[in-house]
Amino acid sequence: MPNEVVVTRRGQTTIPTEIRRRLGIEEGSKLKVDIEGNRVVFEKVPSIFDLAGTSKLSGTEASRALDSLREDH
């Protein structure tokens, strides 16, 4: 079901609650924004928490990987 949103003077808009809920978009979630033809497309960027349990790394190895990522930013 299509939703309409309003773009503010600063170029901001609100993603409707149902869409955020269905896609697991929460405060602090990162989204990629792209243009496809005449459409604006948002795609959720998976966080490390979304990937929890999908790695074969041990807890220690995962912590080291996270520390390394933090150092890069």
Secondary structure as UniProt FT lines:
FT   TURN            9..10
FT   HELIX           17..23
FT   TURN            27..28
FT   STRAND          30..36
FT   TURN            37..38
FT   STRAND          39..45
FT   TURN            48..53
FT   HELIX           59..72
//
